[in-house]
């Protein structure tokens, strides 16, 4: 059984991979050369994907931290 936060981890990894794919293939500027020189360049989109994935990982870790703070060990509760 996978823990529920695993899906957020996978989501962050997919966003990282998508950003790397955009940067490797240089999709926007390859289709229309000269159009995406200032805004929308694959390197800028890569950094945007990294920022979004970092936010996903940050909030995932924050959720895990808060859950850990509220966790009470059932073994200690029997004493």
N, C-alpha and C positions, 0 to 999 in steps of 0.2 A: 504494500500500500504506500503510495507516494504522499508526502505531506503537502498540504494545500498551497504553501508558498513556492513549491517547485514550479508551478505554472508561471508565476511572476518572474522567476529566475530564467525560465525558458523564453518568456516574452522579451526580457532585457537582452538575452543573448541573440535572439532573432533580430532585434533592432540594431544591435552592433553589427551583425553579419550583413544586414541589408545596407547599412551605411558603408561598410567595406566594399560590398558589391557595386554600389553606385560609384564609389571612388575608383575602383579598379576598371570598370567598364567605361567611365566618363560619359554616362548616358546623355545628360542634357546638352552639353556642349558639342558632343559628337554628332547629334542629330541636326543642330542648327549652329554652325560655327559663328562666333562673334556675337551671338545674341545673349549668352549667359556669362559674359565677361565680368560684369559688376555684381550681379545678383543671380543666384540659382546655379552657380558653378558646382560641380560634383564635390569639390573639396569643402565648400560651404555646407552642402547637404550632408556630407559625412560628419562634419562637426555638429550639426543639428541633431543627427541620429545619435551621436555619442552623448550629447547633452540629455536627450530624452531617455536613453537607456540608463544613464547615471541617475536620473531622477527616479526611474522605476526601481533600480537597485537600492537607492537610498530609502525610499518609502517602504520597500520590502523589509529591509533591515530594521527600520524603525518599528514596523509592525511586529517583527520577531522579538525585538527588545521589549516592547510593551507587554507582549504575551508572556515573555519570560519573567517579567516583574510581577505579574499577576498569578503565576503558577505556584501552587502549593503542593509540596511532595506528599502523597497519600501515606507514606510510611511514617513521616513525622506527625501526622494528624492523629495517629492511633495512640500516641503516648499520653 
